[in-house]
Amino acid sequence: MSAGYDLVKGLKVTFKELFKKSVTDKYPKEFRNKPQRFHGRHVLNKYEDGMEKCIGCELCAGACPAQCIYVRGEDNPEEQPVSPGERYGFIYEINMLRCIYCGLCVEACPTEAITMTSLFEMSIGSRDEAVFDKEVLLVGESGIPNAHEEQTPLTNLNELKTADGWMRATSSNGNPDYQNTISWTGSLGVGKREPEKGQFLEEE
């Protein structure tokens, strides 16, 4: 009697949950929307005039806890300078197999050269291809990031277009006085992105 009652009670719970709306995503047929400052694949940006933002200071490499970034700067050629500073990033490499996507490189960068996109589902053919060099990381002539990843059903290349996603903070240090105040430079192809909306000043 007790076993039969428990069985009916258990089936009742099962059928009750059976007709509820599923809370899981239909992955990989459907991709969930990422937050604006999602930590994904890196991108090296350019200024709106086409000059590279990276000045080869190597601060990102020094801040990286996984030691996956290698940067070597060189003096800018006087005839055709690559960046507005005295130096530019001659070599820039990120070993994506070692990267932990912490974003400390973005925080360390004084020129907003390196930012993180929403793309994190990357597919490569070999370990050598996991070392993304400047040719891969630097945006193209139109400001659109290069798609180095292999085309797979799990790779949504549209997520590369959020190259400045990290920079759209609501306010400085949580101070609502800076609400909707843009404090970063524009990027090639997108100009100045609008800040996130969130905090508001309290009305007195």
C-alpha positions as CSV (number, residue, x, y, z in Angstrom):
1,M,0.0,0.0,0.0
2,S,2.7,2.4,1.0
3,A,4.9,1.6,-2.1
4,G,1.9,2.2,-4.4
5,Y,1.1,5.5,-2.7
6,D,4.7,6.7,-3.0
7,L,4.7,5.7,-6.7
8,V,1.5,7.7,-7.4
9,K,2.9,10.6,-5.4
10,G,6.1,10.6,-7.4
11,L,4.3,10.4,-10.8
12,K,2.1,13.3,-9.7
13,V,5.2,15.4,-9.3
14,T,6.6,14.2,-12.6
15,F,3.5,15.1,-14.6
16,K,3.2,18.4,-12.8
17,E,6.7,19.4,-14.0
18,L,6.2,17.9,-17.5
19,F,3.9,20.7,-18.7
20,K,5.9,23.6,-17.3
21,K,7.9,25.8,-19.6
22,S,11.5,24.7,-20.0
23,V,14.1,26.9,-18.4
24,T,17.0,25.6,-20.5
25,D,18.2,27.1,-23.8
26,K,17.9,25.2,-27.0
27,Y,21.7,25.2,-27.4
28,P,23.3,25.2,-29.9
29,K,20.3,26.0,-32.1
30,E,19.8,29.2,-30.1
31,F,22.4,31.4,-28.6
32,R,21.8,33.3,-25.4
33,N,22.3,37.1,-25.3
34,K,25.6,37.9,-23.7
35,P,26.0,40.8,-21.2
36,Q,27.5,44.0,-22.7
37,R,30.8,43.5,-20.9
38,F,31.1,39.8,-21.4
39,H,34.6,38.4,-21.2
40,G,35.3,36.8,-24.6
41,R,37.9,36.8,-27.3
42,H,40.3,39.8,-27.4
43,V,40.5,42.5,-30.1
44,L,43.1,45.2,-30.8
45,N,41.3,48.4,-31.7
46,K,42.2,51.4,-33.8
47,Y,41.4,55.1,-33.5
48,E,38.7,56.6,-35.7
49,D,41.5,58.0,-38.0
50,G,42.8,54.5,-38.6
51,M,45.9,54.7,-36.3
52,E,46.5,51.8,-33.9
53,K,45.7,52.3,-30.3
54,C,48.4,50.0,-29.0
55,I,51.6,51.8,-28.1
56,G,53.7,48.7,-27.2
57,C,54.0,49.6,-23.5
58,E,53.7,45.9,-22.5
59,L,51.5,46.8,-19.4
60,C,48.9,44.2,-20.5
61,A,51.6,41.5,-20.6
62,G,52.8,42.5,-17.1
63,A,49.3,42.4,-15.7
64,C,48.4,39.0,-17.1
65,P,48.3,36.4,-14.3
66,A,48.5,33.5,-16.8
67,Q,51.5,35.0,-18.7
68,C,49.7,34.4,-22.0
69,I,50.5,37.8,-23.6
70,Y,53.7,38.7,-25.4
71,V,54.3,42.2,-26.6
72,R,57.3,43.9,-28.2
73,G,57.2,47.5,-28.9
74,E,59.3,49.5,-31.5
75,D,59.8,53.1,-32.3
76,N,57.3,54.6,-34.7
77,P,58.6,55.3,-38.2
78,E,58.8,59.1,-38.7
79,E,57.5,58.9,-42.2
80,Q,54.4,56.7,-41.5
81,P,53.7,56.4,-37.8
82,V,51.6,53.4,-36.8
83,S,50.3,54.9,-33.5
84,P,50.0,58.4,-32.1
85,G,52.8,57.7,-29.5
86,E,56.5,57.3,-29.8
87,R,56.2,53.5,-30.0
88,Y,53.8,51.0,-31.3
89,G,53.1,47.3,-30.8
90,F,55.4,45.6,-33.3
91,I,54.6,42.1,-32.0
92,Y,51.4,41.2,-30.1
93,E,50.6,37.6,-29.3
94,I,48.0,36.0,-27.0
95,N,48.1,32.3,-26.3
96,M,44.3,31.6,-26.0
97,L,45.0,28.1,-24.5
98,R,46.5,29.8,-21.4
99,C,44.1,32.8,-21.2
100,I,41.7,32.7,-18.3
101,Y,39.6,35.7,-19.6
102,C,40.0,37.7,-16.4
103,G,40.1,41.0,-18.2
104,L,43.1,42.4,-16.3
105,C,44.9,43.2,-19.6
106,V,41.9,45.5,-20.5
107,E,42.1,47.3,-17.2
108,A,45.9,47.8,-17.5
109,C,45.8,49.2,-21.1
110,P,46.2,53.0,-20.9
111,T,45.0,53.6,-24.5
112,E,42.0,51.2,-24.6
113,A,43.8,49.3,-27.3
114,I,42.8,45.8,-26.2
115,T,39.2,45.0,-25.4
116,M,37.1,41.9,-25.1
117,T,34.3,40.7,-27.4
118,S,31.4,38.4,-26.6
119,L,32.9,35.5,-28.7
120,F,34.1,32.6,-26.5
121,E,33.2,29.6,-28.5
122,M,36.3,29.3,-30.7
123,S,37.4,26.4,-32.8
124,I,41.0,25.9,-34.0
125,G,42.7,23.1,-35.9
126,S,46.0,22.9,-33.9
127,R,47.8,24.3,-30.8
128,D,49.8,26.6,-33.0
129,E,46.6,28.3,-34.3
130,A,45.7,29.1,-30.7
131,V,48.4,31.7,-30.5
132,F,46.6,34.7,-31.9
133,D,49.1,37.3,-33.3
134,K,48.6,40.9,-34.3
135,E,47.3,39.9,-37.8
136,V,44.4,38.1,-36.1
137,L,43.7,40.5,-33.2
138,L,43.9,43.8,-35.0
139,V,40.7,45.1,-36.5
140,G,40.5,45.5,-40.3
141,E,40.5,48.7,-42.4
142,S,36.8,49.2,-41.6
143,G,37.1,48.6,-37.9
144,I,35.5,45.1,-38.0
145,P,37.4,42.4,-36.1
146,N,39.0,39.6,-38.1
147,A,37.3,36.2,-38.0
148,H,40.2,33.8,-37.5
149,E,38.1,31.0,-36.0
150,E,36.9,28.1,-38.0
151,Q,33.3,28.2,-39.1
152,T,31.4,25.8,-36.9
153,P,27.8,25.7,-35.7
154,L,29.0,26.9,-32.3
155,T,30.9,29.9,-33.5
156,N,28.7,33.0,-33.7
157,L,31.0,35.5,-35.5
158,N,28.5,38.4,-34.9
159,E,29.7,38.3,-31.3
160,L,33.0,39.7,-32.5
161,K,31.4,43.0,-33.3
162,T,31.1,44.0,-29.6
163,A,34.8,44.9,-29.6
164,D,34.4,47.8,-27.2
165,G,32.0,46.0,-24.9
166,W,34.3,46.4,-21.9
167,M,34.3,50.1,-22.1
168,R,30.6,50.8,-21.7
169,A,30.6,51.1,-17.9
170,T,27.8,52.9,-16.2
171,S,29.8,55.3,-14.1
172,S,33.3,55.8,-12.7
173,N,33.8,53.8,-9.4
174,G,30.1,53.5,-8.9
175,N,29.7,57.3,-8.7
176,P,26.3,58.2,-10.2
177,D,27.6,61.7,-11.0
178,Y,29.2,60.1,-14.1
179,Q,25.9,58.5,-15.3
180,N,25.9,58.4,-19.1
181,T,29.2,60.3,-19.4
182,I,31.4,58.9,-22.1
183,S,35.0,58.6,-20.8
184,W,36.6,56.6,-23.6
185,T,37.8,57.3,-27.2
186,G,36.0,56.4,-30.3
187,S,37.0,53.4,-32.4
188,L,37.4,52.9,-36.1
189,G,34.1,51.8,-37.7
190,V,31.9,52.4,-34.7
191,G,32.8,55.9,-33.3
192,K,32.0,56.4,-29.7
193,R,29.7,53.7,-28.2
194,E,26.9,54.8,-25.9
195,P,27.4,54.0,-22.2
196,E,25.2,51.5,-20.4
197,K,22.1,52.7,-18.5
198,G,21.8,51.8,-14.9
199,Q,22.5,54.1,-12.0
200,F,20.6,57.3,-11.4
201,L,21.0,60.2,-9.0
202,E,18.7,60.2,-6.0
203,E,16.2,63.1,-6.1
204,E,16.4,65.2,-3.0
